[in-house]
Amino acid sequence: MFGSDSSCSDFGIIPTAISWLYQLIEVQRCKTGARFSIRISALGIRGKHEELTDLLTSQFSGEFG
């Protein structure tokens, strides 16, 4: 986790949502000792023909797999 909640105002909605998700998971993990598995998808839909774009590919290409 980087920064504080106030620094999230500089990010877009996807990074902000992911940041909040991980903060909540950390709180629950500390309280209950639960383990979590997360899978995230983010698609952009645009145009008359509803062209799909994977919004995470360019950010994370090569880091996972």
N, CA, C and O atoms as CSV, one atom per row, in Angstrom:
chain,resi,resn,atom,element,x,y,z
A,1,MET,N,N,0.855,-1.164,0.000
A,1,MET,CA,C,0.000,0.000,0.000
A,1,MET,C,C,0.898,1.222,0.000
A,1,MET,O,O,1.896,1.271,0.718
A,2,PHE,N,N,0.542,2.201,-0.800
A,2,PHE,CA,C,1.320,3.418,-0.893
A,2,PHE,C,C,0.490,4.603,-0.432
A,2,PHE,O,O,-0.684,4.721,-0.781
A,3,GLY,N,N,1.099,5.475,0.351
A,3,GLY,CA,C,0.432,6.714,0.720
A,3,GLY,C,C,-0.706,6.528,1.700
A,3,GLY,O,O,-0.819,5.504,2.373
A,4,SER,N,N,-1.544,7.546,1.761
A,4,SER,CA,C,-2.698,7.531,2.657
A,4,SER,C,C,-3.973,7.686,1.842
A,4,SER,O,O,-3.924,7.845,0.623
A,5,ASP,N,N,-5.116,7.638,2.524
A,5,ASP,CA,C,-6.397,7.801,1.831
A,5,ASP,C,C,-6.466,9.125,1.077
A,5,ASP,O,O,-7.067,9.195,0.005
A,6,SER,N,N,-5.861,10.165,1.622
A,6,SER,CA,C,-5.928,11.467,0.964
A,6,SER,C,C,-5.195,11.451,-0.372
A,6,SER,O,O,-5.540,12.219,-1.270
A,7,SER,N,N,-4.173,10.576,-0.522
A,7,SER,CA,C,-3.443,10.515,-1.786
A,7,SER,C,C,-4.263,9.822,-2.870
A,7,SER,O,O,-3.932,9.936,-4.050
A,8,CYS,N,N,-5.314,9.114,-2.501
A,8,CYS,CA,C,-6.156,8.416,-3.473
A,8,CYS,C,C,-6.915,9.383,-4.374
A,8,CYS,O,O,-7.371,8.994,-5.449
A,9,SER,N,N,-7.055,10.618,-3.957
A,9,SER,CA,C,-7.789,11.578,-4.780
A,9,SER,C,C,-7.067,11.861,-6.095
A,9,SER,O,O,-7.675,12.378,-7.032
A,10,ASP,N,N,-5.789,11.531,-6.174
A,10,ASP,CA,C,-5.019,11.735,-7.401
A,10,ASP,C,C,-5.148,10.565,-8.371
A,10,ASP,O,O,-4.755,10.681,-9.532
A,11,PHE,N,N,-5.687,9.450,-7.915
A,11,PHE,CA,C,-5.809,8.254,-8.742
A,11,PHE,C,C,-7.160,8.214,-9.432
A,11,PHE,O,O,-8.060,8.984,-9.094
A,12,GLY,N,N,-7.301,7.324,-10.390
A,12,GLY,CA,C,-8.592,7.079,-11.020
A,12,GLY,C,C,-9.444,6.181,-10.146
A,12,GLY,O,O,-9.038,5.790,-9.051
A,13,ILE,N,N,-10.619,5.864,-10.636
A,13,ILE,CA,C,-11.555,5.077,-9.837
A,13,ILE,C,C,-11.086,3.634,-9.632
A,13,ILE,O,O,-11.310,3.064,-8.564
A,14,ILE,N,N,-10.442,3.039,-10.631
A,14,ILE,CA,C,-9.995,1.646,-10.489
A,14,ILE,C,C,-8.888,1.529,-9.443
A,14,ILE,O,O,-9.020,0.716,-8.529
A,15,PRO,N,N,-7.806,2.299,-9.533
A,15,PRO,CA,C,-6.782,2.189,-8.476
A,15,PRO,C,C,-7.306,2.535,-7.085
A,15,PRO,O,O,-6.888,1.933,-6.096
A,16,THR,N,N,-8.222,3.504,-7.004
A,16,THR,CA,C,-8.797,3.867,-5.709
A,16,THR,C,C,-9.620,2.713,-5.138
A,16,THR,O,O,-9.502,2.397,-3.955
A,17,ALA,N,N,-10.442,2.090,-5.959
A,17,ALA,CA,C,-11.259,0.952,-5.505
A,17,ALA,C,C,-10.381,-0.206,-5.055
A,17,ALA,O,O,-10.666,-0.847,-4.043
A,18,ILE,N,N,-9.319,-0.477,-5.797
A,18,ILE,CA,C,-8.413,-1.563,-5.426
A,18,ILE,C,C,-7.715,-1.239,-4.110
A,18,ILE,O,O,-7.552,-2.116,-3.262
A,19,SER,N,N,-7.306,0.002,-3.936
A,19,SER,CA,C,-6.669,0.425,-2.687
A,19,SER,C,C,-7.606,0.211,-1.502
A,19,SER,O,O,-7.198,-0.345,-0.483
A,20,TRP,N,N,-8.843,0.645,-1.627
A,20,TRP,CA,C,-9.824,0.465,-0.549
A,20,TRP,C,C,-10.075,-1.012,-0.287
A,20,TRP,O,O,-10.191,-1.427,0.866
A,21,LEU,N,N,-10.159,-1.809,-1.346
A,21,LEU,CA,C,-10.381,-3.244,-1.192
A,21,LEU,C,C,-9.270,-3.870,-0.353
A,21,LEU,O,O,-9.544,-4.626,0.579
A,22,TYR,N,N,-8.027,-3.557,-0.680
A,22,TYR,CA,C,-6.913,-4.128,0.069
A,22,TYR,C,C,-6.857,-3.617,1.506
A,22,TYR,O,O,-6.440,-4.351,2.402
A,23,GLN,N,N,-7.264,-2.389,1.737
A,23,GLN,CA,C,-7.327,-1.883,3.115
A,23,GLN,C,C,-8.354,-2.667,3.925
A,23,GLN,O,O,-8.080,-3.053,5.061
A,24,LEU,N,N,-9.531,-2.906,3.352
A,24,LEU,CA,C,-10.576,-3.662,4.051
A,24,LEU,C,C,-10.160,-5.115,4.279
A,24,LEU,O,O,-10.453,-5.694,5.326
A,25,ILE,N,N,-9.486,-5.692,3.309
A,25,ILE,CA,C,-9.000,-7.068,3.464
A,25,ILE,C,C,-7.992,-7.145,4.602
A,25,ILE,O,O,-8.028,-8.082,5.400
A,26,GLU,N,N,-7.104,-6.183,4.682
A,26,GLU,CA,C,-6.095,-6.179,5.749
A,26,GLU,C,C,-6.757,-6.083,7.118
A,26,GLU,O,O,-6.336,-6.758,8.058
A,27,VAL,N,N,-7.782,-5.256,7.239
A,27,VAL,CA,C,-8.505,-5.131,8.504
A,27,VAL,C,C,-9.137,-6.469,8.881
A,27,VAL,O,O,-9.011,-6.913,10.022
A,28,GLN,N,N,-9.816,-7.114,7.928
A,28,GLN,CA,C,-10.459,-8.398,8.209
A,28,GLN,C,C,-9.437,-9.493,8.508
A,28,GLN,O,O,-9.666,-10.347,9.365
A,29,ARG,N,N,-8.310,-9.463,7.799
A,29,ARG,CA,C,-7.266,-10.461,8.029
A,29,ARG,C,C,-6.720,-10.334,9.447
A,29,ARG,O,O,-6.491,-11.335,10.126
A,30,CYS,N,N,-6.515,-9.101,9.884
A,30,CYS,CA,C,-6.008,-8.884,11.240
A,30,CYS,C,C,-7.034,-9.290,12.300
A,30,CYS,O,O,-6.662,-9.835,13.339
A,31,LYS,N,N,-8.306,-9.034,12.051
A,31,LYS,CA,C,-9.364,-9.371,13.015
A,31,LYS,C,C,-9.615,-10.865,13.103
A,31,LYS,O,O,-9.748,-11.414,14.197
A,32,THR,N,N,-9.681,-11.531,11.943
A,32,THR,CA,C,-10.149,-12.919,11.914
A,32,THR,C,C,-9.094,-13.929,11.489
A,32,THR,O,O,-9.271,-15.130,11.696
A,33,GLY,N,N,-8.004,-13.462,10.899
A,33,GLY,CA,C,-6.992,-14.391,10.390
A,33,GLY,C,C,-7.400,-15.045,9.081
A,33,GLY,O,O,-6.743,-15.974,8.612
A,34,ALA,N,N,-8.490,-14.557,8.491
A,34,ALA,CA,C,-9.000,-15.130,7.239
A,34,ALA,C,C,-7.998,-14.917,6.105
A,34,ALA,O,O,-7.216,-13.966,6.121
A,35,ARG,N,N,-8.034,-15.809,5.132
A,35,ARG,CA,C,-7.210,-15.668,3.931
A,35,ARG,C,C,-8.109,-15.293,2.770
A,35,ARG,O,O,-9.257,-15.732,2.705
A,36,PHE,N,N,-7.603,-14.491,1.859
A,36,PHE,CA,C,-8.397,-14.006,0.741
A,36,PHE,C,C,-7.707,-14.305,-0.571
A,36,PHE,O,O,-6.479,-14.351,-0.654
A,37,SER,N,N,-8.511,-14.507,-1.584
A,37,SER,CA,C,-8.028,-14.641,-2.956
A,37,SER,C,C,-8.791,-13.616,-3.792
A,37,SER,O,O,-10.018,-13.534,-3.725
A,38,ILE,N,N,-8.052,-12.838,-4.578
A,38,ILE,CA,C,-8.678,-11.754,-5.333
A,38,ILE,C,C,-8.383,-11.925,-6.808
A,38,ILE,O,O,-7.252,-12.212,-7.199
A,39,ARG,N,N,-9.405,-11.747,-7.620
A,39,ARG,CA,C,-9.259,-11.727,-9.077
A,39,ARG,C,C,-9.996,-10.494,-9.574
A,39,ARG,O,O,-11.173,-10.300,-9.271
A,40,ILE,N,N,-9.303,-9.667,-10.335
A,40,ILE,CA,C,-9.871,-8.399,-10.773
A,40,ILE,C,C,-9.902,-8.326,-12.289
A,40,ILE,O,O,-8.941,-8.704,-12.959
A,41,SER,N,N,-11.007,-7.840,-12.820
A,41,SER,CA,C,-11.138,-7.558,-14.246
A,41,SER,C,C,-11.669,-6.139,-14.394
A,41,SER,O,O,-12.486,-5.683,-13.593
A,42,ALA,N,N,-11.198,-5.450,-15.420
A,42,ALA,CA,C,-11.706,-4.106,-15.695
A,42,ALA,C,C,-11.786,-3.949,-17.209
A,42,ALA,O,O,-10.771,-3.981,-17.905
A,43,LEU,N,N,-12.988,-3.782,-17.699
A,43,LEU,CA,C,-13.219,-3.653,-19.134
A,43,LEU,C,C,-13.793,-2.292,-19.462
A,43,LEU,O,O,-14.616,-1.753,-18.722
A,44,GLY,N,N,-13.356,-1.749,-20.565
A,44,GLY,CA,C,-13.951,-0.534,-21.098
A,44,GLY,C,C,-14.812,-0.918,-22.295
A,44,GLY,O,O,-14.379,-1.687,-23.153
A,45,ILE,N,N,-16.019,-0.387,-22.354
A,45,ILE,CA,C,-16.929,-0.656,-23.466
A,45,ILE,C,C,-17.193,0.669,-24.159
A,45,ILE,O,O,-17.623,1.635,-23.529
A,46,ARG,N,N,-16.932,0.710,-25.476
A,46,ARG,CA,C,-17.145,1.978,-26.177
A,46,ARG,C,C,-17.613,1.728,-27.600
A,46,ARG,O,O,-17.415,0.660,-28.179
A,47,GLY,N,N,-18.231,2.748,-28.126
A,47,GLY,CA,C,-18.645,2.736,-29.517
A,47,GLY,C,C,-19.955,2.034,-29.778
A,47,GLY,O,O,-20.509,1.346,-28.921
A,48,LYS,N,N,-20.421,2.229,-30.972
A,48,LYS,CA,C,-21.690,1.660,-31.424
A,48,LYS,C,C,-21.675,0.136,-31.402
A,48,LYS,O,O,-22.694,-0.505,-31.144
A,49,HIS,N,N,-20.505,-0.433,-31.676
A,49,HIS,CA,C,-20.383,-1.893,-31.716
A,49,HIS,C,C,-19.881,-2.476,-30.400
A,49,HIS,O,O,-19.491,-3.642,-30.335
A,50,GLU,N,N,-19.894,-1.654,-29.354
A,50,GLU,CA,C,-19.508,-2.063,-28.004
A,50,GLU,C,C,-18.163,-2.776,-27.991
A,50,GLU,O,O,-18.054,-3.908,-27.521
A,51,GLU,N,N,-17.143,-2.102,-28.510
A,51,GLU,CA,C,-15.788,-2.639,-28.527
A,51,GLU,C,C,-15.249,-2.723,-27.096
A,51,GLU,O,O,-15.319,-1.750,-26.345
A,52,LEU,N,N,-14.716,-3.877,-26.728
A,52,LEU,CA,C,-14.193,-4.096,-25.388
A,52,LEU,C,C,-12.695,-3.844,-25.350
A,52,LEU,O,O,-11.970,-4.197,-26.280
A,53,THR,N,N,-12.241,-3.230,-24.267
A,53,THR,CA,C,-10.827,-3.005,-24.038
A,53,THR,C,C,-10.509,-3.446,-22.617
A,53,THR,O,O,-11.198,-3.053,-21.675
A,54,ASP,N,N,-9.473,-4.258,-22.456
A,54,ASP,CA,C,-9.025,-4.660,-21.132
A,54,ASP,C,C,-8.250,-3.488,-20.542
A,54,ASP,O,O,-7.171,-3.153,-21.031
A,55,LEU,N,N,-8.784,-2.867,-19.506
A,55,LEU,CA,C,-8.185,-1.666,-18.934
A,55,LEU,C,C,-6.964,-1.959,-18.069
A,55,LEU,O,O,-6.209,-1.042,-17.742
A,56,LEU,N,N,-6.758,-3.213,-17.695
A,56,LEU,CA,C,-5.622,-3.547,-16.847
A,56,LEU,C,C,-4.421,-4.078,-17.623
A,56,LEU,O,O,-3.317,-4.111,-17.080
A,57,THR,N,N,-4.600,-4.486,-18.852
A,57,THR,CA,C,-3.516,-5.096,-19.619
A,57,THR,C,C,-2.308,-4.189,-19.743
A,57,THR,O,O,-1.186,-4.628,-19.493
A,58,SER,N,N,-2.504,-2.947,-20.120
A,58,SER,CA,C,-1.365,-2.062,-20.335
A,58,SER,C,C,-0.638,-1.740,-19.030
A,58,SER,O,O,0.574,-1.524,-19.041
A,59,GLN,N,N,-1.349,-1.706,-17.916
A,59,GLN,CA,C,-0.727,-1.397,-16.643
A,59,GLN,C,C,0.074,-2.571,-16.084
A,59,GLN,O,O,1.141,-2.375,-15.501
A,60,PHE,N,N,-0.431,-3.778,-16.258
A,60,PHE,CA,C,0.154,-4.919,-15.568
A,60,PHE,C,C,0.713,-5.981,-16.497
A,60,PHE,O,O,1.000,-7.088,-16.042
A,61,SER,N,N,0.880,-5.693,-17.773
A,61,SER,CA,C,1.340,-6.711,-18.696
A,61,SER,C,C,2.716,-7.213,-18.288
A,61,SER,O,O,3.636,-6.434,-18.043
A,62,GLY,N,N,2.832,-8.532,-18.222
A,62,GLY,CA,C,4.087,-9.158,-17.892
A,62,GLY,C,C,4.333,-9.356,-16.399
A,62,GLY,O,O,5.261,-10.074,-16.028
A,63,GLU,N,N,3.529,-8.740,-15.534
A,63,GLU,CA,C,3.763,-8.878,-14.098
A,63,GLU,C,C,3.153,-10.147,-13.533
A,63,GLU,O,O,3.627,-10.671,-12.525
A,64,PHE,N,N,2.117,-10.640,-14.168
A,64,PHE,CA,C,1.438,-11.827,-13.656
A,64,PHE,C,C,1.429,-12.881,-14.745
A,64,PHE,O,O,1.587,-12.577,-15.927
A,65,GLY,N,N,1.243,-14.111,-14.335
A,65,GLY,CA,C,1.077,-15.123,-15.367
A,65,GLY,C,C,1.801,-16.302,-15.072
A,65,GLY,O,O,1.767,-17.257,-15.848
